[in-house]
């Protein structure tokens, strides 16, 4: 969990997760996972970076599993 990992560092507001879908060169989707304390500035910087890499960022909640699996499995 991103929130648990962020709690181990001195600046949890600057901690965020990114999940690039495989194969990375072919798939455009990137999950950007916010922790409870992730700042808006951190989220926006990572979103902009993702777009600069010509990928499509989607913001997701801090929860188990990847968003595609959570949509397909139920």
C-alpha positions in Angstrom: 0.0 0.0 0.0 1.3 3.4 -1.0 0.2 5.0 2.3 2.1 2.4 4.4 5.3 2.9 2.2 5.0 6.7 2.4 4.8 6.5 6.2 8.4 5.1 6.3 9.9 8.3 4.8 10.3 11.8 6.1 8.2 13.4 3.4 5.1 11.3 2.8 3.5 14.2 0.9 6.1 13.6 -1.9 5.5 9.8 -2.2 3.4 8.4 -5.0 3.1 5.2 -6.9 3.2 4.6 -10.7 2.2 1.4 -12.5 3.1 1.1 -16.1 1.2 -1.6 -18.0 3.1 -4.3 -19.9 4.4 -4.2 -22.5 5.3 -0.7 -21.7 6.3 0.4 -25.2 2.9 -0.7 -26.5 0.4 0.2 -23.8 -0.3 3.8 -22.9 -2.1 3.4 -19.6 -0.2 4.4 -16.3 -1.9 4.2 -12.9 -0.9 7.0 -10.7 -1.6 5.9 -7.1 -2.0 8.5 -4.4 -1.3 7.8 -0.7 -3.4 9.4 2.0 -0.8 12.1 2.5 0.3 12.5 -1.2 0.1 16.2 -2.0 -1.7 17.7 -5.0 1.6 19.1 -6.2 3.2 15.7 -6.2 0.2 14.2 -8.1 0.3 17.0 -10.7 4.1 16.6 -11.2 3.8 12.9 -11.8 0.7 13.3 -14.0 2.7 15.8 -16.2 5.7 13.5 -16.3 3.5 10.7 -17.4 2.0 12.8 -20.2 5.5 13.9 -21.2 6.3 10.2 -21.7 3.4 10.0 -24.1 1.4 7.9 -21.7 -2.2 8.2 -20.4 -2.2 8.8 -16.6 -5.2 7.7 -14.5 -5.4 8.7 -10.9 -6.5 5.8 -8.6 -7.2 5.3 -5.0 -4.8 3.6 -2.6 -6.3 0.1 -2.6 -5.1 -3.5 -3.2 -4.7 -4.6 -6.8 -4.5 -2.7 -10.1 -7.5 -0.9 -11.4 -7.9 -3.1 -14.4 -8.1 -6.2 -12.2 -10.6 -4.5 -9.8 -12.8 -3.8 -12.8 -12.6 -7.2 -14.5 -12.6 -9.6 -11.5 -15.9 -8.9 -9.8 
